[in-house]
Amino acid sequence: MGYPGLGLPFARGETYSDGGLVTMDATVGEHLLGKVYETTDSSGRLLKLRCVRADAALTNVGGKTVSYTAGKVGRNVDALCDSDGEICSTVDDEYATTKDITQYDIFYVVEEGDVIVSAESGISAAGVKCMGYAANDNVTAATAGSYVLGYANEALSATTTGYASIHVCGGLKPSDPAS
C-alpha cells in the first residue's frame, strides 16, 4: 500500500504485521496501543489515527465501525460494532472493504477527521449526528443517549451508494444519558 505517512508506525491501509516481518501475539506492539498519530487524508486535510489491537479476528473491515474490549476502550477492539450507539470507532478508510485483520494484529481507526464509512439511510443530510449501528457494523443517525461518533458531511445519496462522508469528533467519551 505504500510508505507510512510522516510519523505513522506503518502505512495506512496496512496492519502492523503486514509483510510477515512480525509474528503477532497479545503483547507484540503494546507500545503502540492507544497512541494517536497525525497525518493527512487523500485531500490533504488533517487526520488523526489511533492504533488499536484486534482481540479477535475481524473480517471485511473497510468502511465499518468497531467495538472496544471492556476496560480497554481506545486500545483493544473486540468485534465489529456489536451494540447500537456504543462507544466505537470507524476503521480508517484506507482499508479495503475486503481487508481482514488477524487476531492480535494492530491497525488504525479514525480518532478525528473526515472518513468515508458504510452508512444507513438515516444519514439524510449534512450535519446529522452519527452513531455506530450493530446490524451492519456501520453508522446511522444517532438516537438520544447514544455515543455520537461524528457528523455527516453530506447526505448518504451524495456519495457512493451505501457510504457517507462523516467528520469524526474524537475523544471516545460517552454521550450524555439523554438529549
SEKE-39000 format. One record per residue: residue in one letter; chain; x, y, z of N, C-alpha, C, O in turn. Coordinates in steps of 0.05 Angstrom, whole numbers. Layout:
+----+----+--------+--------+--------+--------+--------+--------+--------+--------+--------+--------+--------+--------+
| aa | ch |    n.x |    n.y |    n.z |   ca.x |   ca.y |   ca.z |    c.x |    c.y |    c.z |    o.x |    o.y |    o.z |
+----+----+--------+--------+--------+--------+--------+--------+--------+--------+--------+--------+--------+--------+
|  A |  A |      X |      Y |      Z |      X |      Y |      Z |      X |      Y |      Z |      X |      Y |      Z |
...
+----+----+--------+--------+--------+--------+--------+--------+--------+--------+--------+--------+--------+--------+
END
This chain:
+----+----+--------+--------+--------+--------+--------+--------+--------+--------+--------+--------+--------+--------+
| aa | ch |    n.x |    n.y |    n.z |   ca.x |   ca.y |   ca.z |    c.x |    c.y |    c.z |    o.x |    o.y |    o.z |
+----+----+--------+--------+--------+--------+--------+--------+--------+--------+--------+--------+--------+--------+
|  M |  A |     16 |    -24 |      0 |      0 |      0 |      0 |     17 |     25 |      0 |      7 |     47 |     -7 |
|  G |  A |     42 |     23 |      8 |     58 |     47 |      7 |     74 |     51 |     32 |     77 |     33 |     48 |
|  Y |  A |     85 |     75 |     35 |    102 |     82 |     57 |     85 |     95 |     79 |     64 |    107 |     73 |
|  P |  A |     94 |     92 |    104 |     79 |    106 |    126 |     80 |    136 |    122 |     99 |    147 |    111 |
|  G |  A |     58 |    149 |    130 |     58 |    178 |    130 |     77 |    188 |    151 |     87 |    172 |    168 |
|  L |  A |     84 |    213 |    150 |    102 |    225 |    169 |     93 |    218 |    198 |     71 |    226 |    206 |
|  G |  A |    109 |    203 |    212 |    104 |    197 |    240 |     87 |    171 |    244 |     85 |    163 |    267 |
|  L |  A |     76 |    160 |    223 |     60 |    135 |    227 |     79 |    111 |    230 |     99 |    109 |    215 |
|  P |  A |     73 |     93 |    248 |     90 |     69 |    252 |     88 |     49 |    229 |    106 |     32 |    226 |
|  F |  A |     66 |     49 |    214 |     63 |     33 |    190 |     43 |     47 |    171 |     29 |     65 |    180 |
|  A |  A |     43 |     39 |    146 |     27 |     53 |    126 |     -3 |     50 |    130 |    -12 |     30 |    140 |
|  R |  A |    -18 |     71 |    123 |    -47 |     69 |    123 |    -56 |     47 |    104 |    -43 |     43 |     83 |
|  G |  A |    -77 |     33 |    111 |    -87 |     11 |     95 |    -73 |    -15 |    100 |    -80 |    -36 |     89 |
|  E |  A |    -52 |    -15 |    117 |    -38 |    -39 |    125 |    -40 |    -43 |    155 |    -50 |    -25 |    169 |
|  T |  A |    -31 |    -66 |    164 |    -30 |    -72 |    193 |     -1 |    -74 |    202 |     17 |    -74 |    185 |
|  Y |  A |      3 |    -75 |    228 |     30 |    -77 |    239 |     44 |   -102 |    228 |     68 |   -101 |    224 |
|  S |  A |     30 |   -124 |    224 |     43 |   -149 |    215 |     43 |   -153 |    185 |     54 |   -172 |    175 |
|  D |  A |     31 |   -135 |    169 |     31 |   -138 |    140 |     60 |   -139 |    131 |     77 |   -124 |    140 |
|  G |  A |     65 |   -157 |    113 |     92 |   -161 |    103 |    105 |   -185 |    116 |    127 |   -194 |    108 |
|  G |  A |     93 |   -196 |    137 |    103 |   -220 |    150 |    128 |   -218 |    167 |    140 |   -238 |    173 |
|  L |  A |    136 |   -193 |    173 |    161 |   -190 |    188 |    157 |   -193 |    219 |    176 |   -196 |    233 |
|  V |  A |    132 |   -192 |    227 |    126 |   -193 |    256 |    105 |   -216 |    260 |     85 |   -217 |    246 |
|  T |  A |    110 |   -233 |    279 |     90 |   -253 |    287 |     76 |   -241 |    311 |     87 |   -236 |    332 |
|  M |  A |     49 |   -238 |    308 |     33 |   -225 |    329 |     25 |   -244 |    351 |     19 |   -267 |    347 |
|  D |  A |     24 |   -232 |    376 |     12 |   -245 |    399 |      0 |   -222 |    415 |      0 |   -199 |    406 |
|  A |  A |    -10 |   -228 |    439 |    -25 |   -208 |    455 |     -7 |   -186 |    466 |    -18 |   -167 |    477 |
|  T |  A |     20 |   -188 |    463 |     37 |   -168 |    474 |     55 |   -153 |    453 |     65 |   -132 |    459 |
|  V |  A |     57 |   -164 |    430 |     74 |   -151 |    409 |     62 |   -124 |    401 |     38 |   -122 |    396 |
|  G |  A |     78 |   -103 |    401 |     69 |    -77 |    393 |     53 |    -62 |    415 |     40 |    -42 |    409 |
|  E |  A |     55 |    -71 |    439 |     40 |    -59 |    461 |     45 |    -29 |    463 |     27 |    -14 |    471 |
|  H |  A |     69 |    -20 |    457 |     76 |      8 |    459 |     60 |     26 |    440 |     60 |     50 |    443 |
|  L |  A |     48 |     14 |    420 |     32 |     30 |    400 |      3 |     34 |    408 |    -10 |     53 |    399 |
|  L |  A |     -7 |     16 |    425 |    -36 |     15 |    430 |    -46 |     41 |    443 |    -35 |     50 |    463 |
|  G |  A |    -67 |     52 |    431 |    -80 |     76 |    441 |    -67 |    102 |    433 |    -78 |    123 |    437 |
|  K |  A |    -43 |    100 |    421 |    -29 |    124 |    412 |    -43 |    136 |    388 |    -52 |    121 |    370 |
|  V |  A |    -44 |    163 |    387 |    -57 |    177 |    365 |    -35 |    190 |    348 |    -17 |    203 |    359 |
|  Y |  A |    -37 |    186 |    322 |    -17 |    197 |    304 |    -31 |    216 |    284 |    -53 |    211 |    275 |
|  E |  A |    -18 |    239 |    279 |    -28 |    258 |    260 |    -17 |    253 |    232 |      7 |    248 |    229 |
|  T |  A |    -34 |    254 |    212 |    -25 |    252 |    184 |    -45 |    268 |    168 |    -59 |    285 |    179 |
|  T |  A |    -46 |    264 |    142 |    -66 |    277 |    125 |    -81 |    256 |    109 |    -71 |    235 |    104 |
|  D |  A |   -106 |    263 |    102 |   -122 |    245 |     86 |   -115 |    250 |     56 |    -97 |    266 |     50 |
|  S |  A |   -129 |    237 |     38 |   -123 |    239 |     10 |   -128 |    267 |     -1 |   -119 |    273 |    -23 |
|  S |  A |   -143 |    283 |     13 |   -148 |    311 |      5 |   -129 |    331 |     19 |   -132 |    355 |     15 |
|  G |  A |   -110 |    321 |     34 |    -91 |    339 |     48 |   -101 |    350 |     74 |    -88 |    367 |     86 |
|  R |  A |   -125 |    341 |     84 |   -136 |    351 |    109 |   -124 |    335 |    132 |   -116 |    312 |    129 |
|  L |  A |   -122 |    348 |    156 |   -112 |    335 |    180 |   -129 |    311 |    187 |   -154 |    312 |    186 |
|  L |  A |   -116 |    289 |    193 |   -129 |    264 |    201 |   -113 |    253 |    225 |    -89 |    250 |    223 |
|  K |  A |   -128 |    246 |    246 |   -116 |    234 |    269 |   -124 |    204 |    270 |   -148 |    198 |    269 |
|  L |  A |   -104 |    187 |    271 |   -109 |    158 |    272 |   -100 |    146 |    298 |    -79 |    155 |    309 |
|  R |  A |   -114 |    127 |    308 |   -108 |    113 |    334 |   -101 |     85 |    327 |   -114 |     71 |    312 |
|  C |  A |    -79 |     75 |    340 |    -71 |     47 |    337 |    -87 |     30 |    357 |    -87 |     36 |    381 |
|  V |  A |   -100 |      8 |    347 |   -115 |    -10 |    364 |   -108 |    -39 |    357 |    -99 |    -44 |    335 |
|  R |  A |   -111 |    -56 |    377 |   -106 |    -85 |    373 |   -133 |   -100 |    369 |   -152 |    -94 |    383 |
|  A |  A |   -133 |   -119 |    350 |   -157 |   -136 |    347 |   -154 |   -160 |    366 |   -137 |   -177 |    362 |
|  D |  A |   -171 |   -161 |    386 |   -170 |   -183 |    405 |   -182 |   -209 |    393 |   -177 |   -230 |    403 |
|  A |  A |   -197 |   -206 |    371 |   -207 |   -228 |    355 |   -204 |   -221 |    326 |   -203 |   -197 |    319 |
|  A |  A |   -203 |   -241 |    309 |   -201 |   -236 |    280 |   -225 |   -220 |    271 |   -248 |   -224 |    280 |
|  L |  A |   -221 |   -201 |    252 |   -242 |   -185 |    241 |   -242 |   -189 |    210 |   -221 |   -190 |    198 |
|  T |  A |   -266 |   -191 |    199 |   -269 |   -196 |    170 |   -281 |   -173 |    156 |   -300 |   -160 |    166 |
|  N |  A |   -271 |   -166 |    132 |   -282 |   -145 |    115 |   -286 |   -119 |    130 |   -309 |   -109 |    133 |
|  V |  A |   -264 |   -107 |    140 |   -266 |    -84 |    158 |   -270 |    -57 |    144 |   -279 |    -38 |    157 |
|  G |  A |   -264 |    -55 |    119 |   -265 |    -29 |    105 |   -293 |    -16 |    107 |   -313 |    -29 |    101 |
|  G |  A |   -294 |      9 |    116 |   -319 |     24 |    118 |   -335 |     17 |    142 |   -358 |     26 |    145 |
|  K |  A |   -325 |      1 |    160 |   -340 |     -9 |    183 |   -333 |      6 |    209 |   -314 |     22 |    210 |
|  T |  A |   -348 |      0 |    230 |   -343 |     10 |    257 |   -335 |    -13 |    275 |   -343 |    -36 |    269 |
|  V |  A |   -320 |     -8 |    295 |   -311 |    -29 |    313 |   -317 |    -22 |    342 |   -318 |      1 |    350 |
|  S |  A |   -322 |    -43 |    358 |   -328 |    -41 |    387 |   -302 |    -45 |    403 |   -283 |    -58 |    393 |
|  Y |  A |   -302 |    -35 |    427 |   -279 |    -38 |    444 |   -282 |    -60 |    465 |   -305 |    -65 |    475 |
|  T |  A |   -260 |    -73 |    472 |   -260 |    -92 |    494 |   -265 |    -78 |    520 |   -254 |    -56 |    525 |
|  A |  A |   -281 |    -90 |    537 |   -287 |    -78 |    563 |   -262 |    -71 |    578 |   -244 |    -88 |    581 |
|  G |  A |   -260 |    -47 |    589 |   -236 |    -39 |    604 |   -213 |    -31 |    587 |   -192 |    -23 |    597 |
|  K |  A |   -215 |    -32 |    560 |   -193 |    -25 |    542 |   -202 |     -7 |    520 |   -192 |    -10 |    497 |
|  V |  A |   -220 |     11 |    525 |   -230 |     30 |    505 |   -207 |     46 |    494 |   -191 |     57 |    510 |
|  G |  A |   -205 |     48 |    468 |   -184 |     63 |    455 |   -158 |     47 |    451 |   -139 |     58 |    440 |
|  R |  A |   -158 |     22 |    460 |   -133 |      6 |    457 |   -139 |    -21 |    444 |   -124 |    -29 |    426 |
|  N |  A |   -160 |    -35 |    452 |   -165 |    -62 |    442 |   -194 |    -63 |    431 |   -213 |    -54 |    444 |
|  V |  A |   -196 |    -76 |    408 |   -222 |    -79 |    394 |   -231 |   -108 |    398 |   -215 |   -127 |    394 |
|  D |  A |   -256 |   -112 |    405 |   -266 |   -139 |    409 |   -282 |   -150 |    385 |   -284 |   -174 |    382 |
|  A |  A |   -293 |   -132 |    369 |   -310 |   -141 |    347 |   -317 |   -117 |    329 |   -311 |    -94 |    335 |
|  L |  A |   -330 |   -123 |    306 |   -343 |   -102 |    291 |   -365 |    -93 |    309 |   -374 |   -107 |    327 |
|  C |  A |   -376 |    -68 |    304 |   -396 |    -56 |    322 |   -417 |    -77 |    330 |   -430 |    -90 |    313 |
|  D |  A |   -420 |    -80 |    356 |   -439 |   -101 |    366 |   -462 |    -91 |    383 |   -477 |   -107 |    394 |
|  S |  A |   -464 |    -64 |    386 |   -487 |    -53 |    401 |   -492 |    -25 |    391 |   -474 |     -8 |    390 |
|  D |  A |   -517 |    -20 |    383 |   -524 |      7 |    373 |   -517 |     29 |    393 |   -523 |     27 |    417 |
|  G |  A |   -504 |     50 |    383 |   -499 |     73 |    400 |   -477 |     71 |    420 |   -473 |     89 |    436 |
|  E |  A |   -462 |     49 |    419 |   -440 |     45 |    439 |   -416 |     62 |    431 |   -414 |     73 |    409 |
|  I |  A |   -397 |     65 |    449 |   -371 |     78 |    443 |   -358 |     60 |    422 |   -352 |     37 |    427 |
|  C |  A |   -352 |     72 |    399 |   -340 |     56 |    378 |   -323 |     75 |    361 |   -322 |     99 |    365 |
|  S |  A |   -309 |     64 |    341 |   -293 |     79 |    323 |   -297 |     69 |    294 |   -304 |     46 |    290 |
|  T |  A |   -292 |     86 |    275 |   -292 |     78 |    247 |   -264 |     68 |    240 |   -244 |     80 |    249 |
|  V |  A |   -263 |     48 |    223 |   -238 |     38 |    213 |   -228 |     59 |    192 |   -244 |     70 |    177 |
|  D |  A |   -202 |     64 |    192 |   -191 |     83 |    172 |   -200 |     75 |    144 |   -199 |     51 |    137 |
|  D |  A |   -208 |     94 |    128 |   -219 |     88 |    101 |   -198 |     80 |     81 |   -205 |     75 |     58 |
|  E |  A |   -173 |     78 |     89 |   -152 |     67 |     71 |   -154 |     37 |     69 |   -142 |     25 |     51 |
|  Y |  A |   -168 |     24 |     88 |   -170 |     -5 |     87 |   -192 |    -13 |     67 |   -214 |     -1 |     67 |
|  A |  A |   -185 |    -32 |     50 |   -204 |    -42 |     30 |   -228 |    -55 |     44 |   -226 |    -65 |     66 |
|  T |  A |   -251 |    -55 |     31 |   -275 |    -67 |     43 |   -271 |    -97 |     49 |   -284 |   -108 |     66 |
|  T |  A |   -253 |   -109 |     34 |   -248 |   -138 |     38 |   -224 |   -144 |     56 |   -216 |   -167 |     59 |
|  K |  A |   -213 |   -124 |     69 |   -190 |   -127 |     86 |   -198 |   -143 |    111 |   -217 |   -135 |    125 |
|  D |  A |   -182 |   -164 |    118 |   -186 |   -179 |    142 |   -163 |   -172 |    161 |   -141 |   -167 |    153 |
|  I |  A |   -169 |   -171 |    187 |   -149 |   -165 |    208 |   -147 |   -191 |    224 |   -167 |   -201 |    235 |
|  T |  A |   -123 |   -201 |    226 |   -119 |   -226 |    242 |   -119 |   -219 |    272 |   -114 |   -197 |    280 |
|  Q |  A |   -124 |   -240 |    288 |   -124 |   -236 |    317 |    -97 |   -225 |    326 |    -76 |   -234 |    317 |
|  Y |  A |    -98 |   -206 |    344 |    -75 |   -193 |    356 |    -61 |   -172 |    338 |    -43 |   -158 |    348 |
|  D |  A |    -69 |   -170 |    314 |    -56 |   -150 |    297 |    -65 |   -122 |    304 |    -85 |   -118 |    317 |
|  I |  A |    -49 |   -102 |    297 |    -53 |    -74 |    303 |    -60 |    -60 |    277 |    -48 |    -64 |    257 |
|  F |  A |    -81 |    -43 |    279 |    -90 |    -28 |    256 |   -100 |      0 |    264 |    -99 |      6 |    288 |
|  Y |  A |   -108 |     16 |    245 |   -116 |     43 |    251 |   -147 |     47 |    251 |   -161 |     35 |    234 |
|  V |  A |   -156 |     62 |    270 |   -183 |     73 |    270 |   -181 |    103 |    269 |   -160 |    114 |    277 |
|  V |  A |   -202 |    117 |    261 |   -201 |    146 |    259 |   -208 |    158 |    286 |   -229 |    152 |    297 |
|  E |  A |   -190 |    174 |    296 |   -194 |    188 |    321 |   -208 |    214 |    316 |   -226 |    222 |    331 |
|  E |  A |   -200 |    228 |    295 |   -212 |    254 |    288 |   -206 |    260 |    259 |   -183 |    257 |    250 |
|  G |  A |   -226 |    270 |    245 |   -222 |    278 |    217 |   -244 |    266 |    200 |   -263 |    253 |    209 |
|  D |  A |   -242 |    271 |    174 |   -262 |    262 |    155 |   -256 |    233 |    145 |   -233 |    226 |    140 |
|  V |  A |   -277 |    217 |    142 |   -274 |    189 |    134 |   -299 |    181 |    118 |   -321 |    191 |    123 |
|  I |  A |   -295 |    163 |     99 |   -317 |    151 |     84 |   -324 |    125 |     98 |   -306 |    109 |    103 |
|  V |  A |   -349 |    122 |    106 |   -358 |     99 |    122 |   -384 |     88 |    111 |   -400 |    103 |    100 |
|  S |  A |   -388 |     62 |    114 |   -413 |     49 |    106 |   -435 |     61 |    124 |   -431 |     65 |    148 |
|  A |  A |   -458 |     68 |    112 |   -479 |     82 |    126 |   -507 |     73 |    119 |   -511 |     61 |     98 |
|  E |  A |   -525 |     78 |    137 |   -553 |     72 |    133 |   -568 |     96 |    122 |   -557 |    118 |    122 |
|  S |  A |   -592 |     92 |    114 |   -608 |    114 |    102 |   -614 |    137 |    121 |   -623 |    158 |    112 |
|  G |  A |   -611 |    133 |    147 |   -615 |    154 |    166 |   -597 |    178 |    163 |   -602 |    200 |    174 |
|  I |  A |   -575 |    175 |    148 |   -557 |    197 |    143 |   -568 |    212 |    119 |   -560 |    209 |     96 |
|  S |  A |   -588 |    229 |    125 |   -604 |    242 |    105 |   -596 |    270 |     97 |   -606 |    281 |     77 |
|  A |  A |   -577 |    281 |    112 |   -569 |    309 |    106 |   -542 |    315 |    120 |   -534 |    301 |    138 |
|  A |  A |   -529 |    335 |    111 |   -504 |    344 |    124 |   -512 |    353 |    152 |   -533 |    364 |    157 |
|  G |  A |   -494 |    347 |    171 |   -498 |    355 |    199 |   -512 |    335 |    216 |   -514 |    338 |    240 |
|  V |  A |   -523 |    313 |    204 |   -536 |    292 |    220 |   -515 |    279 |    239 |   -493 |    272 |    230 |
|  K |  A |   -522 |    277 |    265 |   -504 |    264 |    284 |   -505 |    234 |    278 |   -526 |    223 |    273 |
|  C |  A |   -481 |    221 |    279 |   -479 |    193 |    272 |   -470 |    176 |    296 |   -455 |    185 |    313 |
|  M |  A |   -481 |    151 |    297 |   -473 |    132 |    318 |   -467 |    105 |    304 |   -474 |    101 |    281 |
|  G |  A |   -454 |     87 |    319 |   -449 |     60 |    309 |   -475 |     45 |    308 |   -493 |     48 |    325 |
|  Y |  A |   -478 |     28 |    287 |   -503 |     13 |    283 |   -495 |    -17 |    280 |   -481 |    -24 |    261 |
|  A |  A |   -504 |    -33 |    299 |   -495 |    -61 |    301 |   -504 |    -79 |    278 |   -490 |    -97 |    270 |
|  A |  A |   -528 |    -74 |    267 |   -539 |    -93 |    247 |   -521 |    -96 |    223 |   -519 |   -118 |    212 |
|  N |  A |   -507 |    -74 |    215 |   -490 |    -75 |    192 |   -461 |    -65 |    198 |   -446 |    -61 |    179 |
|  D |  A |   -455 |    -62 |    223 |   -428 |    -53 |    232 |   -421 |    -27 |    219 |   -397 |    -22 |    213 |
|  N |  A |   -440 |     -9 |    215 |   -435 |     16 |    202 |   -446 |     39 |    219 |   -446 |     37 |    243 |
|  V |  A |   -454 |     61 |    206 |   -465 |     84 |    221 |   -493 |     90 |    212 |   -502 |     84 |    190 |
|  T |  A |   -508 |    102 |    230 |   -535 |    112 |    225 |   -539 |    137 |    241 |   -521 |    145 |    256 |
|  A |  A |   -562 |    150 |    238 |   -569 |    174 |    253 |   -570 |    167 |    283 |   -581 |    147 |    291 |
|  A |  A |   -557 |    184 |    299 |   -555 |    179 |    328 |   -583 |    183 |    341 |   -599 |    200 |    333 |
|  T |  A |   -587 |    167 |    362 |   -611 |    169 |    378 |   -603 |    181 |    405 |   -580 |    181 |    412 |
|  A |  A |   -623 |    190 |    420 |   -618 |    202 |    447 |   -603 |    182 |    464 |   -609 |    158 |    466 |
|  G |  A |   -582 |    192 |    477 |   -566 |    176 |    496 |   -545 |    160 |    483 |   -530 |    146 |    497 |
|  S |  A |   -542 |    160 |    457 |   -522 |    144 |    443 |   -495 |    160 |    441 |   -495 |    184 |    444 |
|  Y |  A |   -474 |    145 |    437 |   -448 |    158 |    433 |   -447 |    170 |    405 |   -451 |    156 |    385 |
|  V |  A |   -443 |    196 |    403 |   -441 |    210 |    378 |   -413 |    207 |    367 |   -394 |    219 |    377 |
|  L |  A |   -411 |    190 |    346 |   -385 |    185 |    333 |   -376 |    209 |    317 |   -352 |    214 |    316 |
|  G |  A |   -394 |    222 |    304 |   -387 |    245 |    288 |   -412 |    257 |    275 |   -434 |    252 |    283 |
|  Y |  A |   -407 |    274 |    254 |   -428 |    288 |    240 |   -425 |    282 |    210 |   -403 |    281 |    200 |
|  A |  A |   -448 |    279 |    196 |   -447 |    275 |    168 |   -437 |    300 |    153 |   -446 |    322 |    159 |
|  N |  A |   -419 |    297 |    135 |   -410 |    319 |    118 |   -430 |    324 |     95 |   -430 |    346 |     83 |
|  E |  A |   -446 |    304 |     89 |   -465 |    305 |     67 |   -486 |    283 |     70 |   -482 |    265 |     87 |
|  A |  A |   -506 |    284 |     55 |   -527 |    263 |     56 |   -515 |    237 |     43 |   -497 |    238 |     27 |
|  L |  A |   -526 |    215 |     52 |   -518 |    189 |     42 |   -519 |    188 |     11 |   -500 |    177 |     -1 |
|  S |  A |   -539 |    198 |     -1 |   -542 |    197 |    -31 |   -521 |    213 |    -46 |   -518 |    210 |    -70 |
|  A |  A |   -507 |    231 |    -32 |   -487 |    248 |    -45 |   -461 |    234 |    -51 |   -444 |    245 |    -64 |
|  T |  A |   -458 |    210 |    -40 |   -433 |    195 |    -44 |   -439 |    168 |    -57 |   -462 |    163 |    -65 |
|  T |  A |   -419 |    151 |    -59 |   -423 |    124 |    -69 |   -445 |    110 |    -53 |   -446 |    113 |    -29 |
|  T |  A |   -463 |     96 |    -67 |   -485 |     83 |    -54 |   -477 |     67 |    -29 |   -458 |     50 |    -31 |
|  G |  A |   -490 |     72 |     -7 |   -485 |     57 |     18 |   -462 |     69 |     35 |   -456 |     58 |     56 |
|  Y |  A |   -450 |     90 |     25 |   -428 |    103 |     40 |   -433 |    132 |     44 |   -446 |    145 |     27 |
|  A |  A |   -422 |    143 |     66 |   -425 |    172 |     71 |   -399 |    183 |     82 |   -383 |    168 |     94 |
|  S |  A |   -394 |    208 |     77 |   -371 |    222 |     88 |   -380 |    234 |    115 |   -400 |    249 |    117 |
|  I |  A |   -365 |    227 |    136 |   -371 |    238 |    163 |   -346 |    250 |    174 |   -324 |    243 |    167 |
|  H |  A |   -351 |    269 |    192 |   -328 |    280 |    207 |   -329 |    268 |    235 |   -348 |    273 |    250 |
|  V |  A |   -309 |    253 |    242 |   -306 |    240 |    268 |   -297 |    262 |    287 |   -277 |    276 |    282 |
|  C |  A |   -311 |    264 |    310 |   -305 |    284 |    330 |   -281 |    278 |    348 |   -267 |    297 |    356 |
|  G |  A |   -277 |    253 |    354 |   -254 |    246 |    372 |   -262 |    248 |    401 |   -281 |    260 |    409 |
|  G |  A |   -245 |    235 |    417 |   -248 |    236 |    446 |   -257 |    211 |    460 |   -249 |    207 |    482 |
|  L |  A |   -272 |    194 |    447 |   -282 |    169 |    458 |   -294 |    173 |    486 |   -289 |    157 |    504 |
|  K |  A |   -311 |    193 |    488 |   -325 |    199 |    514 |   -354 |    192 |    511 |   -366 |    199 |    490 |
|  P |  A |   -366 |    179 |    531 |   -395 |    173 |    529 |   -412 |    199 |    526 |   -404 |    220 |    536 |
|  S |  A |   -434 |    196 |    513 |   -452 |    219 |    510 |   -468 |    222 |    535 |   -468 |    205 |    553 |
|  D |  A |   -482 |    245 |    537 |   -500 |    249 |    560 |   -522 |    228 |    558 |   -529 |    219 |    536 |
|  P |  A |   -534 |    220 |    581 |   -554 |    199 |    581 |   -579 |    205 |    564 |   -592 |    187 |    554 |
|  A |  A |   -585 |    230 |    560 |   -608 |    238 |    544 |   -603 |    264 |    530 |   -589 |    282 |    541 |
|  S |  A |   -613 |    266 |    505 |   -610 |    291 |    491 |   -632 |    294 |    471 |   -633 |    315 |    457 |
+----+----+--------+--------+--------+--------+--------+--------+--------+--------+--------+--------+--------+--------+
END
